[in-house]
Amino acid sequence: MTDHRPAIRLLPKQSPMPLRHGAVWAYADQLVLDRRTKALVPGTIVDLLDGEKRYVATGAFNPSSKIAFRVLERAEGVAIDREWLKNKIKRALELREQLYEAPFYRLIHAEADGLPGVVVDRFGATLVLQPNAAWAETMLDDLAGALRDVTGATGIWKSASGRARGLEGLDDASTALTGTVPDVVDVPMNGAIYRADLRGGQKTGLFYDQRENHAFAARLAASGSVLDVFSHVGGFALASLAAGAKRAVCVDGSAAALTLAAEGAAEAGFGDQFSTRQGDAFAEMDALAEEAATFDTVVCDPPAFAPAKSAVDAGLRAYERVARKAAPLVRSGGYLVLCSCSHAVDLKRFREVSLRGISKAGRACQLLHTGAAGPDHPVHPALAESAYLKAIFLRLS
């Protein structure tokens, strides 16, 4: 414990062993929240002690959050400063540079990279930073400086959108932190070109987590037709066209996202094979069914229908509905890809409701493959939430 750093304590009967064995969070109801502790500024770096006042870990404290303590260090006396941040970023960068030839990837994946609540996606010379925890907001200048020092980034955009910041009591004001940040950049991935809207798009502008699933779906879709539902900027469709698909249709509620998808298709030379349908995904699937349209491969990659445990039941019903609506659009012998990014819905339940939806549509299937996020989205072994993405690949008869 350092002399200058505030200390907080676990409740007397609260075991410190989970934290000593790798857990990364302590919840508010596990801590002594007296008047002194509650007066600490959200994001304060503190030492956590057990009921016997023995050191457990150093971390970030937010008295306003359900996740009140986030582990940063398990070695006593370590300074949490810019140099510490640089060392974490260097370690994360080493992994990504070993995995990918081009500088387009998830650079920092929060707790799994030792920077809880911090997400950074790299788009060549530009970084998009999501500081989703109060401690990262209080150290924003040091964080941006460390990122610039380690990566040589010429521009860093702070993306303040998303539910997580609200839970930490943070604002939603996005801004450029350093350098020049372009509105849109081209991202080469899986042989396709994606147009990522860094300033105004969803999350950081592109979903790198689906890279490996895009590639697997593209193998199935080669030489056939593809329907990409909830397509965003055309993740599955453009990868499939690059792999030899003859035709691809993207469905999304966002006209802006579909415009970027069409631009990406045109830049890669697939403009004549690509089309879009803008509107509610369920309504568009109904319309396609009425048109008796079928495709060799249908992909559904919806937003998180269950972003929290309280929404699990409704989310499971929505995933079942997706499968039931999508299955009739797959030709006999074709493929259906269903995805979920809801961390509150585990793979077992997602698979169960998806198979139920397919059965209700009168179709039988084989499960070919189960996908997850790519290796630039590592999973923290003590944090189930970091294994949020699930994709199941099925062949329908």
C-alpha positions as a Markdown table, in Angstrom:
| # | Residue | x | y | z |
|---|---|---|---|---|
| 1 | Met | 0.0 | 0.0 | 0.0 |
| 2 | Thr | 1.4 | 3.4 | -0.9 |
| 3 | Asp | 1.3 | 6.3 | 1.6 |
| 4 | His | -0.3 | 8.7 | -0.9 |
| 5 | Arg | -2.9 | 6.4 | -2.3 |
| 6 | Pro | -6.4 | 6.1 | -0.7 |
| 7 | Ala | -7.3 | 2.7 | 0.6 |
| 8 | Ile | -10.7 | 1.0 | 0.5 |
| 9 | Arg | -11.7 | -2.2 | 2.2 |
| 10 | Leu | -13.7 | -5.4 | 1.4 |
| 11 | Leu | -16.5 | -6.1 | 3.8 |
| 12 | Pro | -15.2 | -8.1 | 6.8 |
| 13 | Lys | -16.9 | -11.3 | 5.7 |
| 14 | Gln | -16.1 | -10.8 | 2.0 |
| 15 | Ser | -13.4 | -13.3 | 0.8 |
| 16 | Pro | -10.5 | -11.7 | -1.1 |
| 17 | Met | -9.6 | -15.0 | -2.7 |
| 18 | Pro | -11.5 | -14.5 | -6.0 |
| 19 | Leu | -9.6 | -11.2 | -6.6 |
| 20 | Arg | -6.3 | -12.9 | -5.6 |
| 21 | His | -7.1 | -15.7 | -8.1 |
| 22 | Gly | -7.8 | -13.5 | -11.1 |
| 23 | Ala | -11.2 | -11.8 | -10.7 |
| 24 | Val | -11.0 | -8.3 | -12.1 |
| 25 | Trp | -14.0 | -6.5 | -10.5 |
| 26 | Ala | -15.4 | -5.9 | -7.0 |
| 27 | Tyr | -19.0 | -4.8 | -6.8 |
| 28 | Ala | -20.3 | -2.0 | -4.5 |
| 29 | Asp | -22.1 | -4.4 | -2.2 |
| 30 | Gln | -18.8 | -6.2 | -1.5 |
| 31 | Leu | -17.0 | -3.0 | -0.2 |
| 32 | Val | -17.1 | -0.9 | 2.9 |
| 33 | Leu | -18.7 | 2.3 | 1.6 |
| 34 | Asp | -18.4 | 4.7 | 4.4 |
| 35 | Arg | -18.6 | 8.5 | 4.2 |
| 36 | Arg | -14.9 | 8.9 | 3.4 |
| 37 | Thr | -15.0 | 6.3 | 0.7 |
| 38 | Lys | -18.2 | 7.7 | -0.9 |
| 39 | Ala | -16.5 | 11.1 | -1.1 |
| 40 | Leu | -13.7 | 9.8 | -3.4 |
| 41 | Val | -13.8 | 11.2 | -6.9 |
| 42 | Pro | -15.0 | 8.6 | -9.5 |
| 43 | Gly | -11.9 | 7.1 | -11.1 |
| 44 | Thr | -9.6 | 7.5 | -8.2 |
| 45 | Ile | -6.8 | 5.0 | -8.1 |
| 46 | Val | -6.9 | 3.2 | -4.7 |
| 47 | Asp | -5.5 | 0.2 | -2.9 |
| 48 | Leu | -8.0 | -2.5 | -2.0 |
| 49 | Leu | -7.5 | -4.2 | 1.4 |
| 50 | Asp | -9.2 | -7.2 | 2.8 |
| 51 | Gly | -11.1 | -7.3 | 6.1 |
| 52 | Glu | -7.8 | -7.7 | 7.9 |
| 53 | Lys | -6.4 | -4.7 | 6.2 |
| 54 | Arg | -4.0 | -6.7 | 4.1 |
| 55 | Tyr | -3.2 | -5.6 | 0.5 |
| 56 | Val | -5.3 | -7.3 | -2.3 |
| 57 | Ala | -4.9 | -5.2 | -5.4 |
| 58 | Thr | -4.6 | -1.7 | -6.8 |
| 59 | Gly | -7.4 | -0.4 | -9.0 |
| 60 | Ala | -9.8 | 2.2 | -10.0 |
| 61 | Phe | -12.7 | 3.1 | -7.7 |
| 62 | Asn | -16.1 | 4.6 | -8.7 |
| 63 | Pro | -18.5 | 5.0 | -5.8 |
| 64 | Ser | -21.3 | 5.8 | -8.4 |
| 65 | Ser | -21.0 | 2.5 | -10.2 |
| 66 | Lys | -22.3 | -1.0 | -9.5 |
| 67 | Ile | -18.8 | -2.1 | -10.6 |
| 68 | Ala | -17.1 | -0.1 | -7.9 |
| 69 | Phe | -13.5 | -1.4 | -8.1 |
| 70 | Arg | -11.6 | -2.5 | -11.3 |
| 71 | Val | -8.3 | -4.2 | -10.9 |
| 72 | Leu | -5.3 | -2.5 | -12.5 |
| 73 | Glu | -2.4 | -4.0 | -10.7 |
| 74 | Arg | -1.8 | -6.9 | -8.3 |
| 75 | Ala | 1.7 | -5.9 | -7.2 |
| 76 | Glu | 1.8 | -3.5 | -4.3 |
| 77 | Gly | 3.4 | 0.0 | -4.7 |
| 78 | Val | 3.2 | 0.2 | -8.6 |
| 79 | Ala | 2.6 | 3.7 | -9.9 |
| 80 | Ile | -0.4 | 4.0 | -12.3 |
| 81 | Asp | 1.0 | 6.7 | -14.6 |
| 82 | Arg | 1.8 | 7.3 | -18.3 |
| 83 | Glu | 4.7 | 4.9 | -18.3 |
| 84 | Trp | 2.5 | 2.2 | -16.8 |
| 85 | Leu | 0.0 | 2.8 | -19.6 |
| 86 | Lys | 2.7 | 2.7 | -22.3 |
| 87 | Asn | 3.8 | -0.7 | -21.0 |
| 88 | Lys | 0.3 | -2.1 | -21.2 |
| 89 | Ile | -0.2 | -0.7 | -24.7 |
| 90 | Lys | 3.2 | -2.0 | -25.9 |
| 91 | Arg | 2.2 | -5.5 | -24.8 |
| 92 | Ala | -1.1 | -5.3 | -26.5 |
| 93 | Leu | 0.5 | -4.0 | -29.7 |
| 94 | Glu | 3.1 | -6.8 | -29.8 |
| 95 | Leu | 0.2 | -9.3 | -30.0 |
| 96 | Arg | -1.6 | -7.5 | -32.8 |
| 97 | Glu | 1.5 | -7.0 | -34.9 |
| 98 | Gln | 2.2 | -10.7 | -34.7 |
| 99 | Leu | -1.4 | -11.5 | -35.7 |
| 100 | Tyr | -2.0 | -9.0 | -38.5 |
| 101 | Glu | 0.2 | -7.6 | -41.3 |
| 102 | Ala | -1.8 | -4.4 | -41.7 |
| 103 | Pro | -2.5 | -1.9 | -38.9 |
| 104 | Phe | -6.3 | -2.5 | -38.8 |
| 105 | Tyr | -7.5 | -4.3 | -35.6 |
| 106 | Arg | -8.8 | -4.0 | -32.1 |
| 107 | Leu | -5.7 | -2.7 | -30.3 |
| 108 | Ile | -7.0 | -2.6 | -26.7 |
| 109 | His | -9.7 | -5.0 | -25.5 |
| 110 | Ala | -10.5 | -3.6 | -22.0 |
| 111 | Glu | -9.9 | -6.0 | -19.1 |
| 112 | Ala | -8.4 | -8.7 | -21.3 |
| 113 | Asp | -5.5 | -6.3 | -22.1 |
| 114 | Gly | -5.2 | -5.0 | -18.6 |
| 115 | Leu | -6.9 | -1.7 | -19.2 |
| 116 | Pro | -10.4 | -2.2 | -17.8 |
| 117 | Gly | -13.2 | -0.4 | -19.6 |
| 118 | Val | -10.9 | 0.9 | -22.3 |
| 119 | Val | -11.4 | 0.0 | -26.0 |
| 120 | Val | -9.2 | 1.1 | -28.8 |
| 121 | Asp | -9.6 | 0.2 | -32.4 |
| 122 | Arg | -6.8 | 1.0 | -34.9 |
| 123 | Phe | -7.5 | 2.3 | -38.4 |
| 124 | Gly | -4.0 | 2.8 | -39.9 |
| 125 | Ala | -2.6 | 6.0 | -38.5 |
| 126 | Thr | -5.9 | 6.8 | -36.7 |
| 127 | Leu | -7.1 | 5.4 | -33.4 |
| 128 | Val | -10.6 | 5.4 | -32.0 |
| 129 | Leu | -10.7 | 5.3 | -28.2 |
| 130 | Gln | -13.6 | 4.4 | -26.1 |
| 131 | Pro | -12.9 | 5.4 | -22.4 |
| 132 | Asn | -15.8 | 3.5 | -20.9 |
| 133 | Ala | -14.6 | 3.7 | -17.2 |
| 134 | Ala | -14.2 | 6.7 | -15.0 |
| 135 | Trp | -10.5 | 6.1 | -14.3 |
| 136 | Ala | -9.8 | 6.2 | -18.1 |
| 137 | Glu | -11.6 | 9.5 | -18.4 |
| 138 | Thr | -9.6 | 11.1 | -15.5 |
| 139 | Met | -6.4 | 9.9 | -17.1 |
| 140 | Leu | -7.5 | 10.8 | -20.7 |
| 141 | Asp | -4.5 | 13.0 | -21.5 |
| 142 | Asp | -2.0 | 10.4 | -20.3 |
| 143 | Leu | -3.9 | 7.7 | -22.1 |
| 144 | Ala | -4.0 | 9.6 | -25.4 |
| 145 | Gly | -0.3 | 10.5 | -25.0 |
| 146 | Ala | 0.7 | 6.9 | -24.3 |
| 147 | Leu | -1.2 | 5.7 | -27.3 |
| 148 | Arg | 0.4 | 8.3 | -29.5 |
| 149 | Asp | 3.9 | 7.5 | -28.2 |
| 150 | Val | 3.6 | 3.7 | -28.6 |
| 151 | Thr | 1.8 | 3.6 | -32.0 |
| 152 | Gly | 2.8 | 6.8 | -33.7 |
| 153 | Ala | -0.9 | 7.6 | -34.4 |
| 154 | Thr | -1.4 | 10.9 | -36.2 |
| 155 | Gly | -5.0 | 11.2 | -34.9 |
| 156 | Ile | -7.0 | 9.9 | -31.9 |
| 157 | Trp | -10.8 | 10.2 | -31.8 |
| 158 | Lys | -12.7 | 9.8 | -28.5 |
| 159 | Ser | -15.9 | 8.0 | -29.0 |
| 160 | Ala | -18.2 | 8.6 | -26.1 |
| 161 | Ser | -21.3 | 6.8 | -27.4 |
| 162 | Gly | -22.6 | 3.6 | -25.8 |
| 163 | Arg | -24.4 | 2.4 | -22.7 |
| 164 | Ala | -21.2 | 1.6 | -20.7 |
| 165 | Arg | -20.3 | 5.3 | -20.2 |
| 166 | Gly | -23.7 | 6.1 | -18.8 |
| 167 | Leu | -23.4 | 3.4 | -16.2 |
| 168 | Glu | -20.1 | 5.0 | -15.1 |
| 169 | Gly | -21.7 | 8.5 | -14.9 |
| 170 | Leu | -19.8 | 9.8 | -17.9 |
| 171 | Asp | -20.9 | 12.1 | -20.6 |
| 172 | Asp | -21.6 | 11.3 | -24.3 |
| 173 | Ala | -19.5 | 14.0 | -25.9 |
| 174 | Ser | -17.2 | 12.6 | -28.6 |
| 175 | Thr | -14.2 | 14.7 | -29.8 |
| 176 | Ala | -10.8 | 14.6 | -31.4 |
| 177 | Leu | -8.1 | 14.2 | -28.7 |
| 178 | Thr | -5.1 | 14.8 | -30.9 |
| 179 | Gly | -4.2 | 15.3 | -34.5 |
| 180 | Thr | -6.4 | 15.1 | -37.5 |
| 181 | Val | -9.2 | 12.5 | -37.6 |
| 182 | Pro | -10.8 | 11.7 | -41.0 |
| 183 | Asp | -14.5 | 11.2 | -41.2 |
| 184 | Val | -14.3 | 7.9 | -43.1 |
| 185 | Val | -11.4 | 5.6 | -43.8 |
| 186 | Asp | -11.0 | 2.5 | -46.1 |
| 187 | Val | -10.2 | -0.7 | -44.2 |
| 188 | Pro | -8.8 | -3.7 | -46.2 |
| 189 | Met | -10.0 | -6.9 | -44.6 |
| 190 | Asn | -10.6 | -10.4 | -46.0 |
| 191 | Gly | -9.9 | -9.2 | -49.5 |
| 192 | Ala | -12.7 | -6.6 | -49.3 |
| 193 | Ile | -12.7 | -2.9 | -48.7 |
| 194 | Tyr | -14.8 | -1.5 | -45.8 |
| 195 | Arg | -15.7 | 2.1 | -45.4 |
| 196 | Ala | -15.5 | 2.9 | -41.6 |
| 197 | Asp | -17.2 | 6.1 | -40.3 |
| 198 | Leu | -15.0 | 7.0 | -37.4 |
| 199 | Arg | -16.8 | 10.1 | -36.2 |
| 200 | Gly | -20.4 | 9.2 | -36.8 |
| 201 | Gly | -20.7 | 5.4 | -37.1 |
| 202 | Gln | -21.7 | 2.8 | -34.6 |
| 203 | Lys | -19.2 | 2.2 | -31.8 |
| 204 | Thr | -15.7 | 2.8 | -33.4 |
| 205 | Gly | -17.0 | 2.7 | -36.9 |
| 206 | Leu | -16.3 | -1.0 | -37.8 |
| 207 | Phe | -16.8 | -4.4 | -36.1 |
| 208 | Tyr | -13.3 | -6.0 | -36.2 |
| 209 | Asp | -14.6 | -8.8 | -33.9 |
| 210 | Gln | -16.4 | -10.6 | -36.8 |
| 211 | Arg | -13.3 | -10.8 | -39.1 |
| 212 | Glu | -12.8 | -14.6 | -38.7 |
| 213 | Asn | -16.5 | -15.2 | -39.0 |
| 214 | His | -16.7 | -13.1 | -42.1 |
| 215 | Ala | -14.0 | -15.3 | -43.6 |
| 216 | Phe | -15.7 | -18.6 | -42.7 |
| 217 | Ala | -19.0 | -17.4 | -44.1 |
| 218 | Ala | -17.3 | -16.3 | -47.3 |
| 219 | Arg | -16.0 | -19.8 | -47.8 |
| 220 | Leu | -19.6 | -21.1 | -47.7 |
| 221 | Ala | -20.9 | -18.3 | -49.9 |
| 222 | Ala | -18.3 | -18.6 | -52.7 |
| 223 | Ser | -20.1 | -18.8 | -56.2 |
| 224 | Gly | -23.5 | -18.3 | -54.6 |
| 225 | Ser | -25.9 | -15.5 | -53.5 |
| 226 | Val | -25.8 | -13.9 | -50.1 |
| 227 | Leu | -28.3 | -12.0 | -47.9 |
| 228 | Asp | -26.6 | -10.0 | -45.1 |
| 229 | Val | -29.3 | -8.9 | -42.6 |
| 230 | Phe | -28.4 | -6.3 | -40.0 |
| 231 | Ser | -25.5 | -5.7 | -42.3 |
| 232 | His | -24.0 | -2.4 | -41.0 |
| 233 | Val | -21.4 | -1.5 | -43.6 |
| 234 | Gly | -21.6 | -4.9 | -45.3 |
| 235 | Gly | -19.3 | -7.1 | -43.2 |
| 236 | Phe | -20.4 | -10.5 | -44.4 |
| 237 | Ala | -21.6 | -9.4 | -47.8 |
| 238 | Leu | -18.4 | -7.8 | -49.0 |
| 239 | Ala | -16.2 | -10.6 | -47.7 |
| 240 | Ser | -18.4 | -13.0 | -49.6 |
| 241 | Leu | -18.1 | -11.1 | -52.8 |
| 242 | Ala | -14.4 | -10.9 | -52.4 |
| 243 | Ala | -14.4 | -14.7 | -52.1 |
| 244 | Gly | -16.3 | -15.2 | -55.3 |
| 245 | Ala | -20.0 | -14.8 | -54.4 |
| 246 | Lys | -22.1 | -13.9 | -57.4 |
| 247 | Arg | -24.6 | -11.6 | -55.7 |
| 248 | Ala | -25.0 | -10.0 | -52.3 |
| 249 | Val | -27.9 | -8.0 | -50.8 |
| 250 | Cys | -27.5 | -6.0 | -47.6 |
| 251 | Val | -30.4 | -5.2 | -45.2 |
| 252 | Asp | -30.1 | -2.6 | -42.5 |
| 253 | Gly | -32.1 | 0.2 | -40.9 |
| 254 | Ser | -29.3 | 2.8 | -41.4 |
| 255 | Ala | -29.3 | 4.4 | -44.8 |
| 256 | Ala | -25.8 | 5.9 | -44.0 |
| 257 | Ala | -24.4 | 2.4 | -43.2 |
| 258 | Leu | -25.8 | 1.0 | -46.4 |
| 259 | Thr | -24.3 | 3.9 | -48.4 |
| 260 | Leu | -20.9 | 3.0 | -47.0 |
| 261 | Ala | -21.5 | -0.6 | -47.8 |
| 262 | Ala | -22.3 | 0.3 | -51.4 |
| 263 | Glu | -19.2 | 2.5 | -51.6 |
| 264 | Gly | -17.0 | -0.4 | -50.4 |
| 265 | Ala | -18.5 | -2.7 | -52.9 |
| 266 | Ala | -17.9 | -0.2 | -55.7 |
| 267 | Glu | -14.3 | 0.4 | -54.6 |
| 268 | Ala | -13.6 | -3.3 | -54.7 |
| 269 | Gly | -15.2 | -3.7 | -58.1 |
| 270 | Phe | -18.3 | -5.5 | -57.0 |
| 271 | Gly | -20.8 | -2.7 | -57.5 |
| 272 | Asp | -22.8 | -4.5 | -60.2 |
| 273 | Gln | -23.2 | -7.6 | -57.9 |
| 274 | Phe | -24.4 | -5.6 | -54.9 |
| 275 | Ser | -27.7 | -4.2 | -53.7 |
| 276 | Thr | -29.3 | -2.9 | -50.5 |
| 277 | Arg | -32.7 | -2.8 | -48.8 |
| 278 | Gln | -33.1 | -0.1 | -46.2 |
| 279 | Gly | -35.7 | -0.7 | -43.4 |
| 280 | Asp | -36.6 | -2.8 | -40.4 |
| 281 | Ala | -34.8 | -6.1 | -40.7 |
| 282 | Phe | -37.8 | -8.2 | -39.6 |
| 283 | Ala | -40.1 | -6.4 | -42.1 |
| 284 | Glu | -37.6 | -6.8 | -44.9 |
| 285 | Met | -37.3 | -10.5 | -44.2 |
| 286 | Asp | -41.1 | -10.8 | -44.3 |
| 287 | Ala | -41.1 | -8.9 | -47.6 |
| 288 | Leu | -38.4 | -11.2 | -49.1 |
| 289 | Ala | -40.4 | -14.2 | -48.0 |
| 290 | Glu | -43.5 | -12.8 | -49.8 |
| 291 | Glu | -41.4 | -12.4 | -52.9 |
| 292 | Ala | -40.4 | -16.1 | -52.6 |
| 293 | Ala | -36.8 | -14.9 | -52.6 |
| 294 | Thr | -34.1 | -17.5 | -51.5 |
| 295 | Phe | -30.4 | -17.3 | -51.1 |
| 296 | Asp | -27.5 | -19.7 | -51.0 |
| 297 | Thr | -26.3 | -18.1 | -47.7 |
| 298 | Val | -28.2 | -15.9 | -45.3 |
| 299 | Val | -26.4 | -14.1 | -42.4 |
| 300 | Cys | -28.1 | -12.4 | -39.5 |
| 301 | Asp | -25.9 | -10.3 | -37.2 |
| 302 | Pro | -28.2 | -8.2 | -35.1 |
| 303 | Pro | -27.4 | -5.7 | -32.4 |
| 304 | Ala | -27.3 | -6.9 | -28.8 |
| 305 | Phe | -30.9 | -7.9 | -28.0 |
| 306 | Ala | -29.9 | -8.7 | -24.4 |
| 307 | Pro | -27.4 | -6.0 | -23.3 |
| 308 | Ala | -28.0 | -6.8 | -19.6 |
| 309 | Lys | -29.3 | -9.7 | -17.5 |
| 310 | Ser | -32.7 | -8.0 | -17.1 |
| 311 | Ala | -33.2 | -8.2 | -20.9 |
| 312 | Val | -32.3 | -11.9 | -21.4 |
| 313 | Asp | -35.8 | -13.3 | -21.8 |
| 314 | Ala | -36.8 | -10.7 | -24.3 |
| 315 | Gly | -33.5 | -11.1 | -26.1 |
| 316 | Leu | -33.9 | -14.9 | -26.4 |
| 317 | Arg | -37.3 | -14.4 | -27.9 |
| 318 | Ala | -35.8 | -12.0 | -30.4 |
| 319 | Tyr | -33.1 | -14.4 | -31.4 |
| 320 | Glu | -35.6 | -17.1 | -31.9 |
| 321 | Arg | -37.6 | -14.8 | -34.1 |
| 322 | Val | -34.6 | -13.9 | -36.2 |
| 323 | Ala | -33.9 | -17.6 | -36.9 |
| 324 | Arg | -37.6 | -18.3 | -37.7 |
| 325 | Lys | -37.7 | -15.4 | -40.2 |
| 326 | Ala | -34.4 | -16.1 | -41.8 |
| 327 | Ala | -34.7 | -19.9 | -42.3 |
| 328 | Pro | -37.3 | -19.8 | -45.1 |
| 329 | Leu | -35.0 | -17.5 | -47.1 |
| 330 | Val | -32.3 | -20.2 | -47.3 |
| 331 | Arg | -32.4 | -22.5 | -50.3 |
| 332 | Ser | -32.4 | -26.2 | -49.6 |
| 333 | Gly | -28.7 | -27.2 | -49.0 |
| 334 | Gly | -27.8 | -23.6 | -48.3 |
| 335 | Tyr | -26.3 | -22.0 | -45.2 |
| 336 | Leu | -27.6 | -19.9 | -42.4 |
| 337 | Val | -25.3 | -17.9 | -40.1 |
| 338 | Leu | -26.7 | -16.5 | -36.8 |
| 339 | Cys | -24.8 | -14.2 | -34.5 |
| 340 | Ser | -25.2 | -12.8 | -31.0 |
| 341 | Cys | -23.1 | -10.1 | -29.4 |
| 342 | Ser | -25.1 | -10.2 | -26.1 |
| 343 | His | -22.8 | -11.1 | -23.3 |
| 344 | Ala | -25.8 | -11.9 | -21.0 |
| 345 | Val | -26.9 | -14.7 | -23.4 |
| 346 | Asp | -24.5 | -17.7 | -23.3 |
| 347 | Leu | -23.8 | -19.9 | -26.3 |
| 348 | Lys | -25.9 | -22.8 | -25.1 |
| 349 | Arg | -29.1 | -20.7 | -24.8 |
| 350 | Phe | -28.4 | -18.8 | -28.0 |
| 351 | Arg | -28.0 | -22.1 | -29.9 |
| 352 | Glu | -31.1 | -23.6 | -28.3 |
| 353 | Val | -33.4 | -20.7 | -29.3 |
| 354 | Ser | -31.9 | -20.4 | -32.7 |
| 355 | Leu | -32.5 | -24.1 | -33.4 |
| 356 | Arg | -36.0 | -23.8 | -32.1 |
| 357 | Gly | -36.7 | -20.9 | -34.5 |
| 358 | Ile | -35.3 | -22.9 | -37.4 |
| 359 | Ser | -37.5 | -25.9 | -36.4 |
| 360 | Lys | -40.6 | -23.6 | -36.2 |
| 361 | Ala | -39.9 | -22.5 | -39.7 |
| 362 | Gly | -40.1 | -26.2 | -40.8 |
| 363 | Arg | -36.5 | -26.6 | -41.6 |
| 364 | Ala | -33.9 | -29.2 | -40.5 |
| 365 | Cys | -30.2 | -28.3 | -40.1 |
| 366 | Gln | -26.7 | -29.4 | -39.5 |
| 367 | Leu | -24.4 | -27.4 | -37.2 |
| 368 | Leu | -21.2 | -26.9 | -39.0 |
| 369 | His | -19.1 | -24.5 | -37.0 |
| 370 | Thr | -19.2 | -22.2 | -34.0 |
| 371 | Gly | -17.4 | -18.9 | -34.2 |
| 372 | Ala | -16.3 | -16.3 | -31.7 |
| 373 | Ala | -14.5 | -12.9 | -31.8 |
| 374 | Gly | -11.1 | -12.8 | -33.4 |
| 375 | Pro | -7.8 | -13.0 | -31.5 |
| 376 | Asp | -7.5 | -9.2 | -31.4 |
| 377 | His | -10.5 | -9.5 | -28.9 |
| 378 | Pro | -8.8 | -11.8 | -26.3 |
| 379 | Val | -11.0 | -13.3 | -23.6 |
| 380 | His | -10.1 | -12.7 | -20.0 |
| 381 | Pro | -10.4 | -16.1 | -18.3 |
| 382 | Ala | -12.0 | -14.7 | -15.2 |
| 383 | Leu | -14.5 | -12.5 | -17.0 |
| 384 | Ala | -17.3 | -14.3 | -19.0 |
| 385 | Glu | -18.4 | -10.9 | -20.4 |
| 386 | Ser | -15.3 | -10.7 | -22.5 |
| 387 | Ala | -16.5 | -13.8 | -24.5 |
| 388 | Tyr | -19.5 | -12.0 | -25.7 |
| 389 | Leu | -19.6 | -12.9 | -29.4 |
| 390 | Lys | -21.2 | -16.1 | -30.7 |
| 391 | Ala | -21.8 | -17.2 | -34.3 |
| 392 | Ile | -23.3 | -20.5 | -35.4 |
| 393 | Phe | -23.0 | -21.7 | -39.0 |
| 394 | Leu | -25.7 | -24.1 | -40.2 |
| 395 | Arg | -26.6 | -26.1 | -43.3 |
| 396 | Leu | -30.3 | -26.3 | -43.9 |
| 397 | Ser | -32.3 | -28.9 | -45.7 |
